Amino acid sequence: MTNEKYALLDTDFISKMHLIRKDNENPMINRIMEMPGYQFYCHEQIHIELSRHNIAGAPEWLCKMKSNGTIICYDDEQILDELENVYGASASAMYMQLMKTACEAYRKGYFEEKFQCIRQLDYRNVTNADFLYNLEVDCDLIGEGQNLGELKTYVLLQVLFIMSGEQIYVFCSDDKNARNGIVSIGGVKCISVLSAFLRLHKEGGFEKEEAAPYVDAYLRLCSKTNQRTFKIQDTSKERRLCKVPCEKVLEEIFEGKLEELKTGNLKYIE
């Protein structure tokens, strides 16, 4: 691995960024891919979930990014191979521990509730094939719409940290609890859809005039869900979160009045 920034993409981020577009040929997710100095990763589960979300063109977009090497996609077997390079015969036991950590970040008790097959394995004797089979059984029982992509993203971010020792960036869900869960794992910085505008402005030369059609598209997307404000941290000692109109926040991003928190939230510069 080189000295790139290691960045993970989740289903919600890709879906929304695919909908925020200048025109049919220019979704904002393409601008994210052009950011200098990043190597992008995702778990194969993200591709599966994108196919279920019915966002026109998003699964095909991810296929293209995978085939040209812009995004490196890992499945569970490949993750196990990477862990085997570091932990040898203990690779499957380490994957189990990483999944447990991922589940704890998502919801306390979720691992014990949902991953009973891999919990009950004898890790002194289990083969990689046995582990992967039992993991698949657990995941099939969990089923659709149960944040499996999120959990496997949490596992992959831990593996990337083990492999690189670098901070991992996760371009992720707008869900506050999900982002707080990611940060609790450690060594991670979240980038939300909103804070991606700021990061593109700071690192990708994304200026106000060029950003205008994407800003308008994002505001339309917010309007569809009746979102009129964003919560922005103020400069008081209490670090209060204030509701600020969406239009105002997006203007202030390009006026240099805001900076990122590691949770993906924004705060006013003191």
C-alpha positions in Angstrom: 0.0 0.0 0.0 1.2 3.5 -0.8 0.7 6.8 1.1 -2.8 7.4 -0.3 -5.8 8.2 1.8 -7.8 5.1 2.3 -11.5 5.8 1.7 -14.5 3.5 2.1 -17.9 4.0 0.4 -21.2 2.9 1.8 -24.5 2.2 0.0 -26.3 5.3 1.2 -23.5 7.6 0.2 -23.2 6.2 -3.3 -27.0 6.2 -3.8 -27.4 9.8 -2.8 -24.4 11.1 -4.6 -25.6 9.3 -7.7 -28.9 11.3 -7.5 -27.1 14.6 -6.9 -26.2 15.5 -10.5 -25.4 18.3 -12.8 -27.0 16.3 -15.6 -27.5 12.7 -16.6 -23.8 12.3 -17.4 -22.4 14.1 -14.4 -23.5 12.7 -11.0 -21.6 14.2 -8.0 -20.2 10.8 -7.1 -17.9 11.2 -10.2 -16.5 14.3 -8.6 -15.7 12.4 -5.4 -13.8 9.8 -7.5 -11.7 12.6 -9.0 -10.5 13.8 -5.6 -6.7 13.7 -5.5 -4.8 11.3 -3.2 -7.6 8.9 -2.3 -7.8 5.2 -3.0 -11.5 4.1 -2.7 -12.7 0.7 -1.4 -16.0 -0.9 -0.7 -17.3 -4.3 0.3 -19.0 -6.6 -2.2 -22.2 -6.3 -0.1 -22.5 -2.7 -1.1 -22.9 -3.8 -4.7 -25.6 -6.2 -3.7 -27.5 -3.6 -1.8 -27.2 -1.0 -4.6 -28.8 -3.5 -6.9 -31.8 -3.7 -4.5 -32.1 0.1 -4.0 -33.4 0.6 -7.5 -31.3 3.7 -8.1 -31.1 3.8 -11.9 -27.5 3.4 -13.1 -25.9 3.1 -9.6 -25.0 -0.6 -9.8 -23.7 -0.2 -13.3 -21.6 2.8 -12.2 -20.0 0.7 -9.4 -19.3 -2.1 -11.9 -17.4 0.4 -14.1 -15.5 1.8 -11.2 -14.5 -1.7 -10.0 -13.4 -2.8 -13.5 -11.2 0.2 -14.1 -9.6 0.0 -10.7 -11.0 3.3 -9.3 -12.7 1.3 -6.5 -11.2 -1.8 -5.0 -13.9 -4.2 -3.9 -13.4 -6.9 -1.3 -15.6 -9.9 -0.5 -15.4 -11.9 2.7 -12.9 -14.5 1.2 -10.5 -11.8 0.2 -10.7 -10.2 3.6 -9.9 -13.5 5.1 -6.9 -13.9 2.8 -5.6 -10.5 3.9 -6.1 -11.4 7.6 -4.3 -14.7 7.0 -1.3 -12.8 5.7 -1.1 -11.1 9.1 -2.5 -13.6 11.6 -1.9 -17.0 9.9 -4.1 -19.8 11.2 -5.9 -17.3 13.5 -7.4 -15.4 10.5 -10.9 -16.7 10.9 -10.9 -16.0 14.7 -9.7 -12.4 13.9 -12.5 -11.9 11.4 -15.0 -13.1 14.0 -13.6 -10.5 16.5 -13.7 -7.7 13.9 -17.4 -8.6 13.2 -18.1 -8.5 16.9 -16.5 -5.0 17.1 -18.5 -4.0 14.1 -21.8 -5.2 15.6 -21.1 -3.5 18.9 -20.6 -0.2 17.1 -24.0 -0.8 15.4 -26.0 -2.1 18.4 -25.1 -3.7 21.6 -26.0 -7.4 21.6 -26.4 -7.6 17.8 -23.5 -10.0 17.4 -24.8 -12.5 20.0 -28.2 -12.2 18.5 -27.4 -12.5 14.7 -24.1 -14.3 14.3 -24.7 -17.5 16.2 -23.1 -19.8 13.7 -19.7 -18.2 13.7 -19.9 -17.7 17.5 -20.2 -21.4 18.0 -17.2 -22.5 15.9 -14.2 -24.2 17.4 -11.5 -21.7 16.2 -8.7 -24.2 17.2 -9.7 -26.4 14.3 -11.9 -24.4 11.9 -10.9 -24.1 8.2 -11.3 -20.9 6.2 -14.0 -22.7 4.1 -15.9 -23.7 7.2 -15.8 -20.2 8.5 -17.0 -18.6 5.3 -19.8 -21.1 5.0 -21.0 -20.4 8.5 -20.7 -16.6 8.0 -22.8 -16.9 4.9 -25.5 -18.9 6.8 -25.6 -16.1 9.5 -25.8 -13.4 6.8 -28.6 -15.2 4.9 -30.6 -15.5 8.1 -30.2 -11.8 8.8 -31.7 -11.1 5.4 -32.3 -7.8 3.5 -32.7 -4.4 5.0 -30.8 -5.2 8.2 -27.7 -3.0 7.6 -25.5 -5.9 6.6 -23.6 -3.7 4.2 -22.9 -1.3 7.1 -21.5 -4.1 9.2 -19.3 -5.5 6.5 -18.0 -2.0 5.8 -17.1 -1.7 9.5 -15.2 -5.0 9.2 -13.4 -3.8 6.1 -12.4 -0.5 7.6 -10.7 -2.4 10.5 -8.9 -4.6 8.0 -7.7 -1.6 6.1 -6.4 0.0 9.3 -4.6 -3.2 10.2 -3.0 -3.3 6.7 -2.1 0.4 6.5 -1.9 1.8 10.0 -3.4 4.9 8.5 -6.6 6.8 9.3 -9.5 5.5 7.2 -12.1 7.9 5.7 -15.6 6.6 5.4 -17.9 8.3 2.9 -21.1 7.3 4.6 -24.7 7.5 5.6 -26.4 10.7 6.8 -27.7 8.7 9.7 -26.2 10.2 12.9 -26.2 6.9 14.9 -24.4 5.1 12.0 -21.7 7.7 11.8 -21.2 7.8 15.6 -20.9 4.0 15.5 -18.2 4.2 12.8 -16.2 6.8 14.8 -16.4 4.7 18.0 -14.3 2.0 16.3 -11.4 4.3 16.2 -8.9 5.5 13.5 -11.8 6.6 11.3 -13.1 9.9 10.0 -16.6 10.1 8.5 -17.5 12.2 5.5 -21.3 12.7 5.1 -23.0 13.9 1.9 -23.1 17.4 3.3 -19.5 17.5 4.5 -18.4 16.0 1.1 -19.2 19.4 -0.4 -16.8 21.0 2.0 -14.1 18.4 1.3 -14.5 18.8 -2.4 -14.2 22.6 -2.0 -11.0 22.2 0.1 -9.3 19.4 -1.8 -10.9 19.2 -5.2 -11.0 22.8 -6.4 -14.8 22.7 -6.2 -15.7 26.4 -6.4 -19.1 28.0 -5.9 -20.0 28.6 -9.5 -19.1 25.0 -10.6 -20.8 23.5 -7.6 -24.1 25.5 -8.1 -26.0 22.8 -10.1 -25.0 20.1 -7.6 -26.0 22.3 -4.7 -29.4 22.9 -6.4 -29.8 19.2 -7.0 -29.0 18.4 -3.3 -31.5 21.0 -2.1 -34.2 19.4 -4.3 -33.3 16.0 -2.8 -33.6 17.5 0.7 -36.9 19.1 -0.1 -38.4 15.8 -1.2 -37.9 14.5 2.4 -39.0 17.8 3.9 -35.5 18.5 5.3 -35.3 22.3 5.6 -32.3 22.6 8.0 -28.9 21.0 8.9 -27.6 20.8 12.4 -24.4 22.7 12.7 -22.2 23.0 15.8 -21.9 26.5 17.1 -18.9 28.2 18.7 -20.2 28.3 22.3 -18.5 26.4 25.1 -21.4 24.0 25.1 -20.8 23.2 21.4 -24.6 23.3 20.7 -26.0 22.0 17.5 -28.1 24.7 15.9 -30.6 24.2 13.1 -29.5 26.3 10.1 -31.4 26.5 6.8 -30.0 24.2 4.2 -29.4 26.9 1.7 -27.5 29.0 4.2 -25.2 26.1 5.2 -24.3 25.3 1.6 -23.5 29.0 1.0 -21.4 29.2 4.1 -19.4 26.1 2.9 -18.0 28.2 0.0 -17.5 31.3 2.2 -15.0 29.4 4.4 -17.2 29.6 7.6 -17.4 25.9 8.3 -15.1 23.0 9.1 -15.5 19.2 9.5 -15.9 17.1 12.7 -14.7 13.5 12.6 -18.4 12.4 12.8 -19.1 14.1 9.4 -21.0 16.9 11.0 -20.0 20.5 10.4 -19.1 23.3 12.8 -18.6 27.0 12.6 -15.0 28.2 12.7 -14.2 30.1 15.8 
